Amino acid sequence: MATETAHLKGYPLPTIDRYGVTAADIPESPDLAGIVGGWLAAFGKAIESGHPEAHVDELFVKDSHFRDILALTWDFRTFNGLEEITAFAKDRLTLIEPGSIKAVPGTANIMKPMPDIVWLNSIFSFTTPTGIATAVLRLVPASASPLTWKAHVVFTHLETLKGHPEQIGALRNPEPNHGKWAPEREAALKAYETESPEVLIIGAGQGGLNLAARLKVLGVRTLLVEKNAKVGDNWRNRYEALCLHDPVWYNHLPYFPFPPTWPIYTPAKKMGNWLEQYADVLELDVWTNSSVVSATQTSAGAWDVTVSRPGQGNRTFSSVPHVVFATGIGAPTGRVPAFPGLEDFKGTVLHSTQFKTAKDYIGKKVVVVGTGASGHDIASEAALAGLDTTIYQRSPTYVLSQKTLAQHMMRPLFWEGGPPTDVADKLFASFPHLASLELNQKRTYMLGMADKALIDGLEAKGFKTNKGVLGAGLLMTAVVKAGGYYLDVGASQMIIDGKIKLKPASDGIASYTPTGLKFGDGSTLDADVVVYATGYGDVRQFFTQICGEEVGKKVKTVWGLDKEGEMNGAWRDLGVKGLWYMAGNLSMARFHSKPLALQIKAIQAGILQDGGRYSLKA
């Protein structure tokens, strides 16, 4: 873990005492619009001066952050601290020259996440030569006499490409369609028998579908290739007890939100049905029961992609400009550790992806290896079905109760009565990982206190917990490890109560025995069924498998954070022309599908060309 985070540096929070300000210096009802308008005017003048870098000190506090998604860099970038922001202002703001900077009325508000932190939040819009963008501005009181406000965070985000707006709302086709719709849909799908798409997406889960929907309204012809028999089977075919642990407001899909009757926590099979409906209602082009066999890059940088369709033979698409892997967070198959003695074990060994229902193992002793979400869910289902169930913990796990998550993290952004989903997404994204590290560490401590009885009960039982990666809780753990946490919906109490037995870490599994497992400390555990909830290997195995060794070696690290606190390879340039990775839970897929679609559209329209990105410095 140290190697995964050694390059990450946190920044101190803008507590008012750092700037010689007290709570008494801040009016109860400050002129929010006037403060925001004044800062935006000064920001605009700095750009107009031709030397915005000379004004950074006047506009930003010392430990400030400027995050951009595509609007100013054509990349995912966060500039941390005055030195980096100054370099960015000199290199990029003079080139892009954002204009028409305007505050969005009614968006300014005061936020006090801690007693000694005061943020004035507002949203503003601006234009660039190629696009229309929005931004979140977060000001802090930077001096007391007189009271002045400077930026702690600016987050800019490309919304629309000029000349290429999304064909939604008033831009939809206004003409009636009498008797033409069905044959037109049939013809659109049949055309792939002889024509190639502009984008071929491997996988029609939430990531692939979100991206395909975004591309469709941008006029980019896209084909999804799904190995399962039906869209949504990636959810339907998982273990019977699977249910989302985060609420419906966090999981809406673009253009087609869940209805108000939808359950707050979605069962997996219901989610599968919704995804199938989503593809149908939004008229996304999908080939089901199909697999991509290979993708070979041409000398021009496009891709020749061969798709296998059982009963119909192979179909090779020529010169596809973009291939997107929307294949999940890991390697093609689940990771099952190898131990001596497997051939002597009389029971069953399987990965969590192969586990369907506890009903298949009635009367058996089940050992679940791994204490992430899948491990807890499977152990819970098995114990509730009356099976003798033990969960084996290999390393400490971050545990947060679903109740505490809902009360203290999802509200007010992703809850009933919260802001529109697209606004909530931008506000959430406006907290750069390294800027909010200390805040998340403090929040994680507070969340732990709210769950103290639960955590103490687990520790007393021998279950080892932690505070997540860098002590920063759920989000940091998710983006760095893509696992290693459990949002408790009951399994933790079952461990405390002994309904799920616990085998603590014991120098690791040494070998199988004919009747179970033997551990490094010499202890043994009887088992008829061993379920490995141990995650997946590196997702780059997918790229190697389909694109070959040479391409696989060129692909950047996909998961985890770079030194600026941005995701390494998801949703952005992977280092291989025309090759992309689309990943994430429903919320991540919803938000990040738009910038990925905009990058592809900008390349197809000739707006984003080689060398157009402001790339991460070594």
C-alpha positions as CSV (number, residue, x, y, z in Angstrom):
1,M,0.0,0.0,0.0
2,A,2.9,2.4,0.8
3,T,4.0,2.2,-2.9
4,E,0.5,3.0,-4.1
5,T,0.3,6.2,-2.1
6,A,3.9,7.3,-1.5
7,H,3.7,9.9,-4.2
8,L,0.5,11.5,-2.8
9,K,0.9,14.6,-0.8
10,G,-1.9,16.1,1.2
11,Y,-2.4,19.9,1.7
12,P,-3.5,21.7,4.9
13,L,-7.1,22.9,5.1
14,P,-7.9,26.6,4.8
15,T,-8.9,27.1,8.5
16,I,-9.7,30.7,9.2
17,D,-7.0,31.0,11.9
18,R,-4.3,30.4,9.2
19,Y,-5.2,33.8,7.7
20,G,-5.7,35.7,10.9
21,V,-9.5,35.6,10.7
22,T,-11.9,34.8,13.5
23,A,-15.5,33.8,13.3
24,A,-16.5,37.3,14.6
25,D,-14.8,38.8,11.5
26,I,-17.3,37.1,9.1
27,P,-20.7,38.7,8.8
28,E,-23.7,36.6,9.5
29,S,-25.1,37.5,6.1
30,P,-22.3,38.5,3.7
31,D,-22.9,39.9,0.3
32,L,-22.4,36.5,-1.5
33,A,-23.2,37.7,-5.0
34,G,-21.0,40.8,-4.5
35,I,-18.0,38.8,-3.2
36,V,-18.3,36.2,-6.0
37,G,-18.7,39.0,-8.7
38,G,-15.7,40.8,-7.4
39,W,-13.5,37.7,-7.6
40,L,-14.7,36.8,-11.1
41,A,-14.1,40.3,-12.3
42,A,-10.5,40.2,-11.0
43,F,-10.0,36.8,-12.5
44,G,-11.2,38.1,-15.9
45,K,-9.0,41.1,-15.7
46,A,-6.0,38.9,-14.9
47,I,-6.6,36.9,-18.0
48,E,-7.1,40.0,-20.1
49,S,-3.8,41.4,-18.9
50,G,-2.0,38.7,-20.9
51,H,0.0,37.7,-17.8
52,P,-2.5,35.9,-15.5
53,E,0.4,34.3,-13.7
54,A,1.3,37.7,-12.2
55,H,-2.1,37.8,-10.4
56,V,-2.3,34.3,-9.0
57,D,-1.1,35.6,-5.6
58,E,-3.9,38.1,-5.5
59,L,-6.6,35.5,-6.4
60,F,-5.6,32.3,-4.6
61,V,-4.6,31.4,-1.0
62,K,-1.3,29.6,-0.5
63,D,-2.5,26.0,-0.4
64,S,-5.0,26.3,-3.1
65,H,-6.1,24.0,-6.0
66,F,-7.2,24.4,-9.6
67,R,-8.8,21.3,-11.0
68,D,-9.7,21.0,-14.7
69,I,-11.6,18.4,-16.7
70,L,-11.0,19.1,-20.4
71,A,-12.1,22.7,-20.5
72,L,-8.6,24.2,-20.3
73,T,-6.2,21.2,-20.6
74,W,-8.1,18.6,-22.6
75,D,-7.2,16.3,-19.8
76,F,-7.9,15.5,-16.1
77,R,-5.5,17.8,-14.2
78,T,-5.2,19.2,-10.7
79,F,-2.7,22.0,-10.0
80,N,-1.9,21.9,-6.3
81,G,-0.4,25.0,-4.6
82,L,0.5,28.4,-5.9
83,E,3.6,27.3,-7.8
84,E,1.7,24.8,-9.9
85,I,-1.2,27.2,-10.4
86,T,1.1,29.9,-11.5
87,A,2.8,27.7,-14.1
88,F,-0.6,26.6,-15.4
89,A,-1.8,30.2,-15.6
90,K,1.2,31.2,-17.6
91,D,1.3,28.1,-19.9
92,R,-2.4,27.6,-20.5
93,L,-4.7,30.5,-19.6
94,T,-2.8,32.8,-22.0
95,L,-3.3,30.1,-24.7
96,I,-7.0,29.3,-24.0
97,E,-8.1,32.7,-22.9
98,P,-11.4,31.8,-21.3
99,G,-14.0,34.5,-21.7
100,S,-17.7,35.4,-21.0
101,I,-17.1,34.6,-17.4
102,K,-20.4,34.9,-15.6
103,A,-21.7,33.8,-12.2
104,V,-24.7,31.5,-12.3
105,P,-27.4,33.3,-10.3
106,G,-28.6,31.8,-7.1
107,T,-25.8,29.3,-6.7
108,A,-23.7,31.2,-4.1
109,N,-23.9,29.8,-0.6
110,I,-21.8,29.5,2.6
111,M,-20.6,26.0,3.7
112,K,-19.0,25.2,7.1
113,P,-17.8,21.6,7.0
114,M,-15.9,22.2,10.2
115,P,-16.2,24.9,12.9
116,D,-13.0,26.6,11.7
117,I,-13.6,26.3,7.9
118,V,-15.8,28.7,6.0
119,W,-16.2,28.2,2.2
120,L,-18.2,30.5,0.0
121,N,-19.3,28.2,-2.9
122,S,-20.6,29.4,-6.3
123,I,-20.9,28.2,-9.8
124,F,-19.9,30.2,-12.9
125,S,-19.8,29.7,-16.6
126,F,-17.3,30.7,-19.3
127,T,-16.4,30.0,-22.9
128,T,-13.2,28.8,-24.6
129,P,-12.4,28.9,-28.4
130,T,-13.9,25.4,-28.7
131,G,-16.4,24.9,-25.9
132,I,-18.7,26.1,-23.2
133,A,-17.8,25.3,-19.6
134,T,-18.9,25.5,-16.1
135,A,-16.9,25.9,-12.9
136,V,-17.2,25.6,-9.2
137,L,-15.5,28.4,-7.2
138,R,-14.8,28.0,-3.5
139,L,-13.6,31.1,-1.7
140,V,-12.3,31.5,1.8
141,P,-11.8,34.5,4.1
142,A,-8.1,35.3,3.4
143,S,-7.6,38.4,5.7
144,A,-9.6,40.2,8.4
145,S,-8.8,43.9,8.0
146,P,-10.4,44.4,5.6
147,L,-12.2,41.1,5.1
148,T,-11.0,39.7,1.8
149,W,-11.9,36.5,0.0
150,K,-9.5,34.4,-2.2
151,A,-10.0,31.1,-4.0
152,H,-9.1,27.8,-2.2
153,V,-10.5,25.7,-5.1
154,V,-11.5,26.4,-8.7
155,F,-12.9,23.4,-10.6
156,T,-13.5,23.8,-14.4
157,H,-15.4,21.3,-16.5
158,L,-16.2,21.2,-20.2
159,E,-19.9,21.0,-20.8
160,T,-20.4,21.4,-24.6
161,L,-18.4,21.6,-27.8
162,K,-19.2,24.6,-29.9
163,G,-21.0,23.5,-33.0
164,H,-21.6,20.0,-31.6
165,P,-24.3,20.3,-28.8
166,E,-26.1,17.2,-27.5
167,Q,-29.2,16.5,-29.5
168,I,-31.5,16.6,-26.5
169,G,-34.4,18.8,-25.3
170,A,-35.2,21.5,-27.9
171,L,-32.6,20.1,-30.3
172,R,-34.4,16.8,-30.7
173,N,-35.8,15.9,-34.2
174,P,-39.2,17.7,-34.3
175,E,-40.7,15.8,-37.2
176,P,-43.4,13.1,-36.6
177,N,-42.4,9.5,-37.5
178,H,-45.3,7.6,-39.0
179,G,-44.5,3.9,-39.5
180,K,-40.8,4.5,-40.0
181,W,-39.3,4.0,-36.6
182,A,-39.2,0.1,-36.5
183,P,-37.6,-0.3,-40.0
184,E,-35.2,2.6,-39.2
185,R,-34.0,0.8,-36.0
186,E,-33.7,-2.5,-37.9
187,A,-31.7,-0.8,-40.6
188,A,-29.4,0.9,-38.2
189,L,-28.5,-2.4,-36.6
190,K,-28.2,-4.3,-39.9
191,A,-25.8,-1.7,-41.2
192,Y,-23.1,-3.1,-38.9
193,E,-23.0,-6.2,-41.1
194,T,-21.2,-4.1,-43.8
195,E,-20.1,-0.9,-42.0
196,S,-17.9,-0.1,-39.1
197,P,-18.8,2.1,-36.1
198,E,-16.8,5.1,-35.1
199,V,-16.7,3.7,-31.5
200,L,-16.8,0.0,-30.5
201,I,-17.4,-0.5,-26.8
202,I,-16.5,-3.8,-25.2
203,G,-19.1,-4.5,-22.5
204,A,-22.7,-3.2,-22.1
205,G,-22.7,-2.8,-18.3
206,Q,-23.4,0.6,-16.8
207,G,-20.1,2.0,-18.0
208,G,-20.6,1.0,-21.6
209,L,-24.2,2.0,-21.7
210,N,-23.6,5.4,-20.1
211,L,-20.9,6.1,-22.6
212,A,-22.9,4.9,-25.6
213,A,-25.8,7.1,-24.5
214,R,-23.5,10.2,-24.3
215,L,-22.0,9.4,-27.7
216,K,-25.4,8.9,-29.3
217,V,-26.6,12.4,-28.5
218,L,-23.4,13.7,-29.8
219,G,-24.0,12.0,-33.1
220,V,-21.2,9.5,-32.8
221,R,-22.1,6.1,-34.2
222,T,-21.4,3.5,-31.5
223,L,-21.7,-0.3,-31.2
224,L,-21.7,-2.1,-27.9
225,V,-20.5,-5.7,-27.8
226,E,-21.8,-7.7,-24.9
227,K,-20.8,-11.3,-24.1
228,N,-24.0,-12.1,-22.2
229,A,-27.2,-13.2,-23.7
230,K,-29.0,-10.0,-22.6
231,V,-28.1,-6.5,-21.5
232,G,-28.1,-6.5,-17.7
233,D,-27.0,-10.1,-17.2
234,N,-23.8,-8.8,-15.7
235,W,-26.0,-7.9,-12.7
236,R,-28.6,-10.7,-13.0
237,N,-26.0,-13.5,-13.1
238,R,-24.2,-12.5,-9.8
239,Y,-25.0,-13.9,-6.4
240,E,-28.6,-13.9,-5.5
241,A,-28.4,-11.6,-2.5
242,L,-26.5,-8.8,-4.3
243,C,-28.1,-5.4,-3.6
244,L,-26.6,-1.9,-4.0
245,H,-25.4,-0.4,-0.7
246,D,-25.6,3.2,-1.9
247,P,-28.9,5.1,-2.5
248,V,-30.9,5.7,-5.7
249,W,-30.1,9.4,-5.8
250,Y,-26.4,8.5,-6.2
251,N,-27.0,6.1,-9.0
252,H,-29.2,7.8,-11.7
253,L,-28.2,7.2,-15.3
254,P,-27.9,10.1,-17.8
255,Y,-31.0,11.2,-19.7
256,F,-33.2,8.5,-18.0
257,P,-33.3,8.8,-14.2
258,F,-35.0,6.2,-11.9
259,P,-38.6,6.9,-11.3
260,P,-39.7,8.2,-7.8
261,T,-41.2,4.8,-7.0
262,W,-37.7,3.1,-7.3
263,P,-36.4,1.5,-4.1
264,I,-33.8,3.4,-2.3
265,Y,-31.4,0.4,-2.4
266,T,-31.6,-1.4,-5.7
267,P,-31.5,-5.3,-5.9
268,A,-29.1,-6.6,-8.5
269,K,-31.7,-8.3,-10.7
270,K,-33.8,-5.2,-10.8
271,M,-30.8,-3.2,-11.8
272,G,-30.2,-5.7,-14.6
273,N,-33.7,-5.2,-15.9
274,W,-33.3,-1.4,-15.8
275,L,-30.1,-1.6,-17.8
276,E,-31.9,-3.7,-20.4
277,Q,-34.7,-1.1,-20.6
278,Y,-32.2,1.7,-20.7
279,A,-30.5,0.3,-23.8
280,D,-34.0,-0.2,-25.4
281,V,-35.5,3.2,-24.5
282,L,-32.4,5.2,-25.6
283,E,-32.1,3.1,-28.7
284,L,-28.5,2.0,-28.1
285,D,-26.9,-0.4,-30.7
286,V,-26.0,-3.6,-28.9
287,W,-24.8,-7.0,-30.1
288,T,-25.5,-9.4,-27.3
289,N,-24.1,-13.0,-27.1
290,S,-21.0,-11.6,-28.8
291,S,-17.3,-11.4,-27.9
292,V,-14.4,-9.3,-29.2
293,V,-11.8,-11.8,-30.2
294,S,-9.0,-9.4,-31.2
295,A,-8.3,-5.7,-31.9
296,T,-5.3,-4.9,-34.1
297,Q,-4.1,-1.4,-34.5
298,T,-3.5,-0.3,-38.1
299,S,-0.6,1.8,-39.3
300,A,-3.0,4.8,-39.3
301,G,-3.8,4.3,-35.6
302,A,-7.3,2.9,-36.1
303,W,-8.4,-0.6,-35.1
304,D,-9.4,-3.8,-37.0
305,V,-11.7,-5.5,-34.5
306,T,-12.9,-9.1,-34.9
307,V,-16.2,-10.0,-33.1
308,S,-17.3,-13.6,-32.6
309,R,-21.1,-14.2,-32.8
310,P,-22.0,-17.8,-32.1
311,G,-24.0,-19.3,-35.0
312,Q,-23.1,-16.4,-37.2
313,G,-19.3,-16.6,-37.5
314,N,-16.8,-13.8,-37.0
315,R,-17.3,-10.3,-38.2
316,T,-14.2,-8.0,-38.6
317,F,-14.8,-4.3,-38.5
318,S,-12.1,-2.4,-40.3
319,S,-10.5,0.9,-39.2
320,V,-12.6,1.6,-36.1
321,P,-11.3,4.9,-34.8
322,H,-12.0,4.2,-31.1
323,V,-12.1,1.0,-29.0
324,V,-13.4,1.3,-25.4
325,F,-12.9,-1.3,-22.7
326,A,-15.9,-1.2,-20.4
327,T,-15.1,-4.5,-18.9
328,G,-15.3,-3.8,-15.2
329,I,-12.6,-3.0,-12.6
330,G,-10.3,-6.0,-13.1
331,A,-8.9,-8.8,-15.2
332,P,-11.0,-11.2,-17.3
333,T,-11.4,-13.7,-14.4
334,G,-11.5,-13.5,-10.7
335,R,-8.3,-13.9,-8.7
336,V,-8.1,-17.3,-7.0
337,P,-4.8,-17.7,-5.0
338,A,-3.0,-21.0,-5.6
339,F,-2.0,-23.1,-2.6
340,P,-0.5,-26.6,-2.3
341,G,-2.8,-29.6,-1.7
342,L,-5.7,-28.5,-3.9
343,E,-5.7,-31.9,-5.6
344,D,-6.3,-33.6,-2.2
345,F,-9.1,-31.2,-1.1
346,K,-12.5,-33.1,-1.3
347,G,-14.6,-29.9,-1.4
348,T,-15.4,-27.2,-3.9
349,V,-13.3,-24.1,-4.6
350,L,-14.8,-21.1,-6.5
351,H,-14.4,-17.4,-6.9
352,S,-17.2,-15.1,-5.7
353,T,-18.1,-14.4,-9.3
354,Q,-19.1,-18.1,-9.6
355,F,-21.2,-18.1,-6.4
356,K,-24.9,-17.8,-7.3
357,T,-26.9,-18.8,-4.2
358,A,-26.4,-20.4,-0.8
359,K,-29.2,-22.8,-1.7
360,D,-26.7,-24.7,-3.8
361,Y,-24.7,-25.6,-0.6
362,I,-27.3,-26.5,2.0
363,G,-25.7,-28.7,4.7
364,K,-22.2,-27.6,3.8
365,K,-19.5,-25.8,5.7
366,V,-18.6,-22.6,3.9
367,V,-15.4,-20.6,4.3
368,V,-15.4,-17.2,2.6
369,V,-11.9,-15.8,2.0
370,G,-11.9,-12.0,1.9
371,T,-13.7,-9.3,3.9
372,G,-14.7,-6.8,1.2
373,A,-18.3,-6.2,0.1
374,S,-18.7,-9.5,-1.8
375,G,-17.1,-11.5,1.0
376,H,-19.5,-10.0,3.6
377,D,-22.5,-10.4,1.3
378,I,-21.9,-14.0,0.5
379,A,-21.1,-14.9,4.1
380,S,-24.3,-13.2,5.2
381,E,-26.4,-15.0,2.6
382,A,-24.9,-18.3,3.6
383,A,-25.4,-17.8,7.3
384,L,-29.0,-16.7,6.8
385,A,-29.6,-19.8,4.8
386,G,-28.5,-21.9,7.8
387,L,-25.0,-22.8,6.5
388,D,-22.1,-23.2,8.9
389,T,-20.3,-20.1,7.7
390,T,-16.8,-18.7,8.5
391,I,-15.2,-15.6,7.0
392,Y,-11.4,-15.5,6.8
393,Q,-9.9,-12.0,7.1
394,R,-6.5,-11.6,5.4
395,S,-5.9,-7.9,6.2
396,P,-7.7,-5.0,8.0
397,T,-10.9,-3.7,6.3
398,Y,-12.5,-0.3,6.3
399,V,-16.1,-0.7,7.6
400,L,-18.8,2.0,7.5
401,S,-22.4,1.3,8.2
402,Q,-25.0,2.0,5.5
403,K,-26.9,4.1,8.0
404,T,-23.9,6.4,8.7
405,L,-23.1,6.6,5.0
406,A,-26.6,7.8,4.3
407,Q,-26.8,10.3,7.2
408,H,-23.4,11.9,6.9
409,M,-22.0,11.4,3.4
410,M,-24.8,11.1,0.9
411,R,-26.9,14.0,2.3
412,P,-27.5,16.6,1.1
413,L,-26.0,16.1,-2.4
414,F,-27.3,12.7,-3.2
415,W,-30.6,12.5,-1.3
416,E,-34.3,13.5,-1.7
417,G,-34.6,17.2,-2.1
418,G,-30.9,17.6,-3.1
419,P,-29.7,19.5,-6.2
420,P,-30.2,18.2,-9.7
421,T,-27.9,15.3,-10.3
422,D,-25.6,17.1,-12.8
423,V,-25.1,19.9,-10.3
424,A,-24.5,17.4,-7.5
425,D,-21.9,15.7,-9.6
426,K,-20.0,18.9,-10.3
427,L,-20.1,19.9,-6.6
428,F,-18.8,16.5,-5.6
429,A,-16.0,16.6,-8.3
430,S,-14.9,20.0,-7.1
431,F,-13.2,18.5,-4.1
432,P,-9.8,17.4,-5.5
433,H,-8.5,14.3,-3.7
434,L,-5.4,15.9,-2.4
435,A,-7.2,19.1,-1.4
436,S,-9.7,17.2,0.6
437,L,-7.4,14.6,2.1
438,E,-7.2,16.2,5.6
439,L,-10.9,16.9,5.5
440,N,-11.7,13.3,4.7
441,Q,-9.3,12.1,7.4
442,K,-11.2,14.2,10.0
443,R,-14.5,13.1,8.6
444,T,-13.5,9.5,8.7
445,Y,-12.7,9.9,12.4
446,M,-16.2,11.4,13.0
447,L,-17.9,8.7,11.0
448,G,-16.0,6.1,13.0
449,M,-17.3,7.7,16.2
450,A,-20.9,7.4,14.8
451,D,-20.2,3.7,14.2
452,K,-18.2,3.2,17.4
453,A,-20.4,0.5,18.9
454,L,-20.2,-1.5,15.7
455,I,-16.4,-1.0,15.2
456,D,-15.7,-1.9,18.9
457,G,-17.8,-5.0,18.6
458,L,-15.9,-6.2,15.6
459,E,-12.5,-5.5,17.1
460,A,-13.6,-7.3,20.3
461,K,-14.4,-10.3,18.1
462,G,-10.9,-10.2,16.5
463,F,-12.0,-8.5,13.3
464,K,-9.4,-5.9,12.3
465,T,-10.6,-2.6,11.0
466,N,-8.8,0.5,9.7
467,K,-9.6,4.0,8.5
468,G,-9.0,3.3,4.9
469,V,-6.2,4.3,2.6
470,L,-4.2,7.2,4.2
471,G,-6.8,7.2,6.9
472,A,-9.2,9.0,4.5
473,G,-12.0,6.6,4.5
474,L,-14.3,5.3,1.7
475,L,-13.6,7.4,-1.4
476,M,-9.8,7.3,-1.2
477,T,-9.9,3.5,-0.6
478,A,-12.2,3.0,-3.5
479,V,-10.1,5.0,-6.0
480,V,-6.7,3.6,-4.9
481,K,-7.6,0.0,-4.2
482,A,-11.0,-0.5,-5.9
483,G,-11.9,-2.6,-2.9
484,G,-10.8,-3.1,0.7
485,Y,-14.0,-1.8,2.3
486,Y,-17.4,-2.9,3.4
487,L,-20.6,-0.8,3.7
488,D,-22.3,-2.7,6.4
489,V,-25.9,-3.8,5.9
490,G,-26.0,-6.4,8.6
491,A,-23.1,-8.8,8.2
492,S,-20.9,-7.0,10.7
493,Q,-23.4,-7.5,13.5
494,M,-23.7,-11.2,12.4
495,I,-19.9,-11.5,13.0
496,I,-20.3,-9.8,16.3
497,D,-23.1,-12.1,17.3
498,G,-21.2,-15.2,16.1
499,K,-23.8,-16.0,13.4
500,I,-20.9,-15.6,10.9
501,K,-17.7,-17.2,12.4
502,L,-14.5,-15.3,12.1
503,K,-11.1,-16.7,11.3
504,P,-8.7,-13.8,11.9
505,A,-5.5,-13.4,9.9
506,S,-3.1,-16.2,10.9
507,D,0.1,-16.0,8.8
508,G,-2.0,-16.7,5.7
509,I,-3.3,-19.8,4.1
510,A,-0.5,-22.4,3.8
511,S,-2.2,-25.2,2.0
512,Y,-5.4,-27.2,1.5
513,T,-6.1,-30.3,3.6
514,P,-8.4,-33.1,2.4
515,T,-11.1,-31.5,4.6
516,G,-10.4,-27.8,4.5
517,L,-7.6,-25.3,4.9
518,K,-4.3,-25.1,6.9
519,F,-2.8,-21.8,7.9
520,G,0.7,-20.5,8.4
521,D,0.4,-20.7,12.2
522,G,-0.5,-24.4,12.0
523,S,-4.2,-24.0,12.7
524,T,-6.8,-25.7,10.4
525,L,-10.3,-25.0,9.4
526,D,-12.8,-27.5,8.0
527,A,-14.6,-26.6,4.9
528,D,-16.8,-28.2,2.2
529,V,-16.8,-25.0,0.1
530,V,-14.2,-22.3,-0.2
531,V,-15.3,-19.1,-1.8
532,Y,-12.6,-16.6,-2.7
533,A,-13.9,-13.0,-2.5
534,T,-10.4,-11.9,-3.5
535,G,-11.0,-9.4,-6.3
536,Y,-9.4,-9.4,-9.7
537,G,-6.0,-9.1,-11.3
538,D,-4.8,-6.0,-13.3
539,V,-7.3,-4.8,-15.8
540,R,-4.5,-4.5,-18.3
541,Q,-4.7,-8.2,-18.8
542,F,-7.8,-7.5,-20.9
543,F,-5.8,-5.2,-23.2
544,T,-3.1,-7.8,-23.6
545,Q,-5.6,-10.6,-24.2
546,I,-7.4,-8.7,-27.0
547,C,-4.8,-6.2,-28.4
548,G,-1.6,-8.3,-27.9
549,E,1.5,-8.0,-25.7
550,E,3.0,-5.0,-27.4
551,V,-0.1,-2.8,-26.9
552,G,-0.7,-4.2,-23.4
553,K,2.8,-3.0,-22.4
554,K,2.1,0.5,-23.7
555,V,-1.2,1.0,-21.8
556,K,-0.8,3.2,-18.7
557,T,-1.7,2.1,-15.2
558,V,-5.4,2.3,-15.1
559,W,-6.6,2.4,-11.5
560,G,-5.1,4.4,-8.6
561,L,-4.1,8.1,-8.5
562,D,-1.3,10.0,-10.1
563,K,0.8,12.5,-8.3
564,E,-1.8,15.3,-8.9
565,G,-4.5,13.1,-7.3
566,E,-6.2,12.2,-10.6
567,M,-7.1,8.7,-11.8
568,N,-4.2,7.2,-13.7
569,G,-5.9,5.9,-16.8
570,A,-9.7,5.7,-16.5
571,W,-11.7,8.0,-18.8
572,R,-8.6,9.7,-20.2
573,D,-5.7,9.1,-22.6
574,L,-4.2,5.6,-22.1
575,G,-1.1,6.2,-24.0
576,V,-2.3,4.2,-27.1
577,K,-4.2,6.1,-29.8
578,G,-7.9,5.3,-30.0
579,L,-7.9,3.0,-26.9
580,W,-9.9,3.9,-23.8
581,Y,-11.0,2.5,-20.5
582,M,-14.5,3.2,-19.1
583,A,-15.0,2.1,-15.5
584,G,-16.7,2.9,-12.2
585,N,-19.8,2.4,-10.2
586,L,-23.0,3.9,-11.4
587,S,-22.1,7.4,-10.1
588,M,-18.6,7.4,-11.5
589,A,-19.9,6.0,-14.9
590,R,-22.6,8.7,-15.1
591,F,-20.3,11.6,-14.4
592,H,-17.1,10.4,-16.3
593,S,-19.0,9.1,-19.4
594,K,-19.5,12.7,-20.5
595,P,-15.8,13.9,-20.6
596,L,-14.9,10.6,-22.3
597,A,-17.6,11.1,-24.9
598,L,-16.5,14.7,-25.4
599,Q,-12.9,13.7,-25.9
600,I,-13.9,11.1,-28.6
601,K,-16.3,13.6,-30.3
602,A,-13.6,16.3,-30.2
603,I,-11.1,13.9,-31.9
604,Q,-13.7,12.8,-34.5
605,A,-14.6,16.5,-35.3
606,G,-10.9,17.5,-35.6
607,I,-11.1,19.7,-32.5
608,L,-8.7,17.7,-30.4
609,Q,-5.6,16.7,-32.3
610,D,-2.3,15.2,-31.3
611,G,-0.4,17.5,-29.0
612,G,-3.6,19.3,-27.9
613,R,-3.5,18.1,-24.3
614,Y,-1.7,19.8,-21.5
615,S,0.0,16.7,-20.3
616,L,1.2,15.7,-16.9
617,K,4.8,16.8,-16.3
618,A,7.1,14.0,-15.2
